[in-house]
Amino acid sequence: MLATVAGNTLGNLLLLVCFPSLIYAGYQIARHRRSFHEIRGRAGLRVGEPRYLLYCLVASGAVVLLLLIWPPSPDTFGREGSAQRPFVGAGLNTTTLLAALLYGVIQTGFSEEFLFRGLVAGSLSRRMPAVWANGVQAVIFLLPHLAILAIMPEAWPVLFLVLAGALFTGWVRIESGSILGPWMLHATANVTTALLVATQ
């Protein structure tokens, strides 16, 4: 399980972080002569205003509570093609915990927040009104998640949660200038989901 998650994490880092970073940084340096410090800030890699971290901390607690009340079904989330499949029946142990942290914090949390909130939402918010930028980035984030319908069509209500989460984290990113809060919320949701699937 840990080897599978580690391989998937490496793939996500290359596809969603490394390649986009090189392209983005190359463009910013060649076109605008920006420093790496400026590029890092424009990508949301900074702390931002602390109150937005607090908002995300509260939202993270709400997500954990919601998942504990309505836990994900291993029968549904354990299907072939599901990101949580490696966790089905793994139980709660050190390996499972490490795999869940790797999956939630790095593979999905950081990789997806860096690309969708850091680069996409950040770039859009500098080119259009914040409300439009947030809506567009949320729809862009939702599109690859439509694959859920092919794997577990009965879990379609999850897409509304994905969209709501994207709108909230997009708003936080645009207002705070940081992906730190969105990353924390995204990681909390995915680590909790993986551990619940493993322990049911």
VEXBA-99279 format. One line per 10 residues: their letters; for each residue x negated, y negated, z of N, C-alpha, C, CB. Coordinates in steps of 0.001 Angstrom, whole numbers. Atoms other than C-alpha are relative to their C-alpha. Glycine has a CB too. Example, Ala and Ser with C-alpha at 12.3 -4.5 7.8 and 13.67 -1.06 7.14 Angstrom:
2
as) -890:1190:0:-12300:4500:7800:-900:-1200:0:992:-27:1246 ~ 820:1190:-60:-13670:1060:7140:770:-1090:730:-414:-462:-1415
This chain:
200
mlatvagntl) -821:1193:0:0:0:0:-869:-1263:0:936:5:1208 ~ 845:1192:-104:-2716:-2496:976:-751:-255:-1302:-994:148:1159 ~ 726:150:1270:-4652:-1825:-2234:923:-540:-1090:-607:1350:-441 ~ -974:484:985:-1506:-2380:-4343:280:-1479:200:1306:799:92 ~ -286:1402:-306:-699:-5658:-2595:-1222:-871:-303:420:-159:1481 ~ 1220:765:271:-4328:-6800:-2832:-187:-211:-1499:-1228:716:591 ~ 96:126:1459:-4341:-6108:-6587:1007:-996:-547:207:1355:-662 ~ -1032:946:431:-1070:-7981:-7071:-346:-1431:415:1362:398:581 ~ 401:1321:-484:-2419:-10873:-4987:-1075:-596:-893:-502:84:1447 ~ 1065:467:892:-5535:-11126:-7120:575:-422:-1350:-1064:1099:-195
gnllllvcfp) -645:345:1269:-3385:-11114:-10265:742:-1325:73:960:1097:-412 ~ -732:1260:-173:-1156:-13901:-8935:-943:-1189:144:912:85:1221 ~ 956:1097:-169:-4147:-15993:-7882:-614:-407:-1340:-1109:404:986 ~ 565:315:1318:-5645:-15731:-11358:1034:-678:-895:-525:1275:-677 ~ -1033:475:912:-2382:-16301:-13223:644:-1309:439:1057:1046:-144 ~ -758:1161:-483:-709:-18924:-11020:-849:-1102:632:1008:454:996 ~ 842:1008:-644:-3652:-20704:-9392:-1239:-328:-830:-420:477:1382 ~ 1291:266:657:-7019:-20305:-11146:147:-583:-1405:-807:1276:-76 ~ -146:490:1376:-5995:-20705:-14805:687:-1366:-54:791:1007:-832 ~ -623:1329:6:-3540:-23579:-14180:-907:-1077:604:1316:43:764
sliyagyqia) 906:967:-623:-6123:-25277:-11905:-1065:-471:-981:-663:609:1237 ~ 1044:348:968:-8804:-25153:-14569:551:-910:-1096:-600:1271:-623 ~ -619:812:1051:-6459:-26535:-17208:349:-1386:535:1265:695:-552 ~ -422:1272:-602:-5060:-29233:-14895:-1205:-883:321:819:256:1280 ~ 1191:771:-375:-8452:-30305:-13542:-752:-462:-1249:-932:844:906 ~ 679:373:1238:-9994:-30255:-17006:675:-1176:-684:-51:1182:-946 ~ -751:1098:617:-7243:-32495:-18349:-178:-1295:792:1495:358:-98 ~ 108:1191:-846:-7404:-34900:-15385:-1395:-632:-89:319:359:1456 ~ 1368:512:93:-11186:-35216:-15648:-256:-588:-1388:-1020:1120:305 ~ 273:450:1366:-11339:-35514:-19448:838:-1211:-389:253:1129:-978
rhrrsfheir) -910:1065:433:-8332:-37787:-19910:-27:-1228:906:1403:533:-69 ~ -146:1107:-952:-8251:-39888:-16735:-1233:-257:864:1164:268:891 ~ 1231:152:-788:-11752:-39471:-15247:271:41:1508:-693:-1316:-364 ~ -321:-99:-1423:-10241:-38476:-11909:-1042:850:718:1410:595:202 ~ 921:-782:-837:-12412:-37145:-9087:721:1265:483:-516:-850:1222 ~ -609:-1217:-541:-11853:-33700:-7555:872:-330:1211:-1088:1024:387 ~ -804:427:-1150:-10560:-35456:-4423:1380:-493:-473:-737:-1123:797 ~ -1274:495:552:-7883:-37247:-6493:830:1151:-564:-259:-1056:-1103 ~ -697:-1139:605:-7011:-34054:-8375:616:878:1080:-963:828:-876 ~ -501:-813:-1115:-6651:-32115:-5131:1238:-652:622:-1104:193:1074
graglrvgep) -1136:708:-576:-4321:-34770:-3728:1213:14:-902:-378:-1414:304 ~ -1106:-20:955:-2221:-34918:-6889:643:1377:-94:-484:-437:-1372 ~ -523:-1375:18:-1820:-31118:-6702:681:378:1315:-1128:983:-291 ~ -686:-260:-1269:-407:-31419:-3179:-847:694:1043:1203:815:-248 ~ 882:-676:-947:-3449:-29947:-1425:-502:-1000:1045:-1193:666:-740 ~ 284:907:-1110:-3320:-32298:1546:1060:216:1064:-34:-1493:-470 ~ -915:-247:-1124:-1521:-32436:4890:1340:-706:-198:-638:-460:1314 ~ -1254:739:146:1080:-35120:4131:521:-476:1341:1048:862:-684 ~ -599:519:-1231:3426:-36607:6700:428:1147:927:1212:-897:-330 ~ -304:-1092:-941:3769:-34437:9852:1478:314:145:-547:-335:1341
ryllyclvas) -1429:-290:-211:7555:-34827:10071:529:1013:-1016:822:-1295:-85 ~ -442:-970:998:7935:-32816:6857:-445:1416:359:-535:-382:-1378 ~ 420:-1308:-519:5938:-29986:8414:992:482:1046:-1427:-73:604 ~ -996:-345:-1020:8406:-30085:11300:1295:474:-661:279:-1215:921 ~ -1203:-430:722:11344:-29876:8867:-166:1435:-507:298:-958:-1184 ~ 245:-1342:542:9758:-26809:7266:-125:1043:1101:-1262:2:-852 ~ 81:-914:-1138:9043:-25253:10658:1397:380:475:-801:-636:1150 ~ -1391:-257:-393:12716:-25596:11620:687:888:-1047:779:-1339:172 ~ -591:-805:1080:13780:-24223:8205:-549:1426:31:-280:-648:-1378 ~ 596:-1343:-96:11359:-21297:8658:671:811:1097:-1515:-94:270
gavvlllliw) -707:-683:-1085:12994:-20436:11978:1393:415:-411:75:-887:1222 ~ -1347:-311:485:16421:-20574:10344:-26:1177:-966:621:-1225:-682 ~ 123:-1093:972:15252:-18256:7552:-230:1329:728:-1162:-280:-996 ~ 254:-1228:-771:13886:-15702:10041:1283:467:682:-1114:-233:1057 ~ -1262:-341:-665:17163:-15812:11995:997:583:-1002:602:-1244:689 ~ -910:-478:1038:19189:-15392:8794:-371:1414:-460:-9:-962:-1194 ~ 460:-1327:440:17064:-12409:7718:195:1060:1088:-1481:-62:-402 ~ -242:-954:-1086:17416:-10799:11146:1479:353:101:-495:-571:1336 ~ -1449:-242:-46:21206:-11183:11003:438:831:-1212:781:-1347:42 ~ -317:-730:1237:21446:-9981:7375:-1286:512:-624:772:-904:-1007
ppspdtfgre) 1284:-492:510:18330:-7890:6772:115:538:-1429:-543:1092:918 ~ -6:-525:1363:17365:-6933:3220:90:1526:19:-1263:-456:-763 ~ -169:-1448:67:18375:-3408:2251:-1204:652:-687:1300:355:-746 ~ 1117:-698:633:15425:-1071:1581:428:733:-1274:-618:987:980 ~ -505:-676:1199:17632:764:-936:-4:-955:-1192:1426:546:242 ~ -42:996:1066:17992:-2437:-2952:-1384:-564:-288:955:-1127:367 ~ 1297:655:164:14625:-4121:-2354:-1146:983:-227:-298:-843:1211 ~ 1032:-1010:206:12748:-836:-2681:-12:605:-1385:162:1079:990 ~ -55:-554:1357:13554:-232:-6323:-1266:-291:-793:1202:-554:-741 ~ 1142:193:904:10935:99:-9030:49:-1406:-593:-1:1070:-1134
gsaqrpfvga) 66:1357:524:9799:-3377:-10051:190:-1071:1060:1024:-174:-1063 ~ -190:965:-1093:10681:-5009:-6729:-1338:-273:680:1040:527:1036 ~ 1248:371:-675:7861:-6906:-5015:-114:636:1384:-98:-1515:122 ~ 11:-580:-1349:8873:-5342:-1690:-106:1526:-3:1252:-414:743 ~ 29:-1465:95:8740:-1737:-2950:-1151:640:790:-106:408:-1452 ~ 1089:-650:-758:5269:-1009:-1455:243:71:1508:-1290:-735:-247 ~ -221:50:-1444:6658:-1800:2003:1059:981:497:392:-1386:395 ~ -1107:-865:-407:9607:620:2010:-511:1190:813:779:494:-1232 ~ 329:-1134:-866:9303:3053:4896:-1406:-25:576:180:1256:-753 ~ 1386:51:-468:5776:1890:5807:-108:-69:1516:-702:-1186:-607
glntttllaa) 58:153:-1450:6678:1219:9431:-808:-1228:387:-600:1247:645 ~ 722:1174:-493:5154:-1475:11596:-1344:438:569:831:-757:1075 ~ 1358:-315:-447:1393:-1036:11918:-952:-1069:-540:-435:1432:-476 ~ 980:1009:406:-1794:-2984:11270:-76:-146:-1512:-1369:352:549 ~ 80:42:1461:-1945:-2055:7587:1199:-714:-600:-100:1411:-569 ~ -1220:639:490:1660:-3079:7002:-26:-1500:280:1240:640:647 ~ 66:1410:-361:1142:-6360:8847:-980:-759:-898:-404:-150:1467 ~ 990:637:882:-2007:-7177:6836:538:-127:-1428:-1317:807:-1 ~ -563:29:1355:-262:-6265:3576:1110:-1040:-111:539:1387:-388 ~ -1095:979:11:2789:-8365:4485:-538:-1427:17:932:223:1201
llygviqtgf) 618:1327:-37:599:-11365:5331:-654:-349:-1334:-1036:-70:1122 ~ 638:217:1301:-1383:-10967:2117:1050:-288:-1072:-847:1227:-400 ~ -1091:179:958:1820:-10635:110:710:-1345:190:1006:1143:133 ~ -806:1190:-244:3756:-13456:1774:-773:-1301:9:696:142:1279 ~ 755:1237:-162:1059:-15983:2546:-788:-373:-1257:-944:127:1175 ~ 869:302:1146:-1236:-15675:-492:658:338:-1341:-1312:763:129 ~ -510:-451:1301:350:-13609:-3300:1182:-827:-487:406:1457:81 ~ -1185:757:413:3687:-15405:-3329:11:-1406:589:1265:740:413 ~ -82:1301:-654:3560:-18229:-781:-912:-1045:-616:-325:145:1447 ~ 930:998:527:416:-20055:-1858:47:-84:-1520:-1410:318:450
seeflfrglv) 59:9:1470:345:-19009:-5519:1191:-713:-620:-70:1423:-529 ~ -1203:599:588:3928:-19963:-6286:177:-1453:421:1233:802:395 ~ -137:1397:-430:3938:-23129:-4190:-1019:-899:-691:-160:-107:1520 ~ 1016:801:688:700:-24327:-5752:449:-325:-1420:-1353:742:-24 ~ -398:230:1390:2019:-23869:-9288:1286:-810:-99:173:1324:-720 ~ -1313:604:201:5689:-24800:-8953:199:-1310:761:1060:972:406 ~ -155:1238:-748:5607:-27407:-6196:-1224:-905:-173:232:304:1483 ~ 1201:821:104:1991:-28565:-6373:-183:-635:-1358:-1195:817:318 ~ 262:525:1339:1503:-28902:-10111:1272:-465:-713:-693:1054:-834 ~ -1203:332:769:4987:-28829:-11665:796:-1133:654:886:1239:-151
agslsrrmpa) -797:1046:-664:6979:-30830:-9088:-786:-1298:125:452:469:1392 ~ 822:1192:-120:4081:-33205:-8524:-86:-775:-1305:-1382:373:462 ~ 91:658:1305:3660:-33919:-12231:1336:-606:-423:-475:993:-1057 ~ -1324:506:383:7396:-34287:-12848:381:-1233:816:1060:1093:181 ~ -389:1126:-860:7830:-36655:-9879:-732:-1290:-363:-269:343:1458 ~ 711:1202:453:5294:-39024:-11423:504:-486:-1358:-1500:276:-78 ~ -480:345:1333:7196:-39076:-14719:1498:-269:-75:-342:1094:-943 ~ -1452:203:5:10883:-39187:-13749:482:-245:1420:732:1222:-619 ~ -525:206:-1356:13131:-40097:-10815:-90:1279:838:1457:-480:-63 ~ 231:-1135:-903:12594:-37853:-7790:1116:1041:-48:-156:-498:1418
vwangvqavi) -1128:-941:21:16088:-36323:-7936:-69:897:-1239:1346:-766:31 ~ 117:-774:1236:15622:-35246:-11543:-1212:922:39:-93:-935:-1209 ~ 1221:-817:-86:12074:-34031:-10946:238:1217:878:-1180:-831:553 ~ -268:-1104:-910:13268:-31914:-8038:932:1029:-641:607:-523:1302 ~ -924:-925:663:16162:-30436:-10015:-672:811:-1096:1166:-762:-584 ~ 683:-688:1108:13996:-29596:-13011:-985:1036:531:-737:-1016:-900 ~ 966:-973:-530:11247:-27953:-10943:709:1183:640:-929:-666:1022 ~ -750:-1095:-629:13860:-25907:-9047:509:985:-1044:1178:-553:818 ~ -479:-874:1087:15334:-24581:-12310:-1170:775:-604:722:-831:-1103 ~ 1186:-681:537:11839:-23802:-13632:-429:1126:947:-1170:-1010:-209
fllphlaila) 339:-1027:-987:11141:-21900:-10387:986:1157:-31:-41:-603:1396 ~ -1042:-1031:9:14425:-20026:-10661:-148:955:-1182:1377:-649:-36 ~ 33:-807:1229:13814:-18774:-14215:-720:1342:146:-659:-784:-1089 ~ 624:-1327:-132:11217:-16050:-13451:671:879:1047:-1459:-154:346 ~ -698:-773:-1025:13290:-15026:-10427:1287:652:-526:327:-897:1180 ~ -1163:-661:602:16154:-14084:-12764:-266:1476:-282:395:-707:-1291 ~ 360:-1421:165:14250:-10798:-13170:642:850:1093:-1537:180:25 ~ -713:-714:-1077:15981:-9863:-9891:1235:701:-559:409:-980:1138 ~ -1230:-567:568:19108:-9240:-11970:-253:1307:-738:647:-997:-944 ~ 340:-1234:716:17340:-6559:-13998:-357:1125:967:-1167:-247:-964
impeawpvlf) 459:-1004:-964:15958:-4785:-10920:1108:386:977:-1215:-521:770 ~ -1051:-238:-995:18807:-5172:-8427:1148:-973:-236:-555:-150:1449 ~ -1063:946:375:21854:-6807:-10042:968:-348:1128:778:561:-1140 ~ -940:287:-1097:23969:-6523:-6882:-572:-1029:982:351:1298:752 ~ 627:995:-883:21485:-8872:-5149:47:-1394:-616:-1456:390:298 ~ -81:1307:664:22532:-11803:-7379:175:-1177:956:1135:7:-972 ~ -99:1158:-902:23460:-13959:-4339:-1367:-524:467:836:372:1214 ~ 1351:425:-377:19716:-14061:-3552:-450:-1171:-874:-997:1179:-123 ~ 400:1081:912:19340:-16350:-6583:451:-1362:511:575:242:-1396 ~ -456:1271:-576:21387:-19045:-4824:-941:-436:1129:1457:129:529
lvlagalftg) 961:313:-1059:19002:-18814:-1858:-1330:-460:-588:-217:1220:905 ~ 1236:395:683:16020:-19024:-4232:118:-1440:-489:-304:953:-1189 ~ -215:1354:515:17494:-22145:-5855:54:-1021:1142:1300:-58:-824 ~ -84:913:-1145:18359:-23746:-2504:-1372:-211:625:981:542:1052 ~ 1357:109:-545:14864:-22984:-1203:-895:-849:-879:-613:1377:171 ~ 808:787:937:13298:-24452:-4345:347:-1474:73:191:507:-1425 ~ -416:1403:-124:15340:-27642:-3992:-528:-618:1297:1539:-111:-48 ~ 484:522:-1281:14410:-28019:-324:-1517:-189:-23:398:945:1148 ~ 1456:111:5:10702:-27284:-788:-482:-1024:-1030:-630:1363:-285 ~ 337:1030:987:10621:-29480:-3897:170:-1391:588:868:150:-1254
wvriesgsil) -242:1286:-662:12123:-32345:-1921:-1116:-311:990:1362:9:722 ~ 1078:194:-973:9551:-31851:854:-1303:-350:-712:-187:1265:867 ~ 1241:239:739:6696:-31723:-1664:-26:-1426:-576:-156:1041:-1136 ~ -50:1320:627:7820:-34885:-3475:-67:-1107:1054:1280:-145:-841 ~ -29:1030:-1041:8499:-36849:-286:-1301:-64:801:1162:253:940 ~ 1197:-40:-845:5412:-35724:1647:-1289:-48:-795:12:1239:848 ~ 1198:-76:817:2988:-35326:-1240:-831:1240:264:-834:-1207:222 ~ 764:-1175:-420:1952:-31954:196:771:1295:-257:-359:-108:1483 ~ -632:-1321:130:2609:-28265:-436:-118:802:1296:-635:785:-1161 ~ 234:-751:-1235:1662:-27291:3124:1300:482:646:-771:-858:987
gpwmlhatan) -1287:-398:-571:5239:-27301:4492:727:1024:-857:877:-1213:189 ~ -617:-990:876:6720:-25548:1443:-702:1359:40:12:-516:-1412 ~ 773:-1243:-73:3918:-22970:1617:359:766:1263:-1515:-292:-36 ~ -343:-634:-1273:4706:-22279:5287:1389:638:-67:-58:-1029:1144 ~ -1364:-523:90:8428:-21827:4576:70:1212:-924:955:-1089:-492 ~ 0:-1089:976:7881:-19632:1522:-674:1241:593:-717:-437:-1303 ~ 727:-1117:-600:5336:-17482:3366:824:666:1102:-1342:-479:564 ~ -819:-543:-1091:7619:-17068:6385:1117:886:-539:595:-1138:843 ~ -1106:-770:587:10525:-15893:4229:-492:1321:-572:699:-813:-1094 ~ 458:-1219:663:8449:-13379:2278:-673:985:951:-953:-353:-1106
vttallvatq) 594:-899:-998:6446:-11989:5217:1113:678:791:-959:-778:956 ~ -1111:-562:-773:9674:-11509:7201:755:1046:-810:959:-1111:447 ~ -699:-955:866:11396:-9816:4251:-795:1298:-123:240:-611:-1395 ~ 833:-1186:155:8460:-7437:3720:-5:847:1280:-1431:-407:-372 ~ 40:-744:-1268:8292:-6491:7413:1344:643:307:-409:-925:1152 ~ -1324:-587:-236:12048:-5929:7632:235:1207:-900:1098:-1046:-230 ~ -116:-1140:917:11964:-3683:4562:-848:1162:515:-439:-400:-1440 ~ 917:-1042:-499:9029:-1774:6125:540:693:1235:-1361:-600:314 ~ -396:-559:-1297:10703:-1245:9491:1409:582:33:-107:-1055:1044 ~ -1373:-553:-12:14253:-276:8476:-15:1483:-308:897:-734:-1020
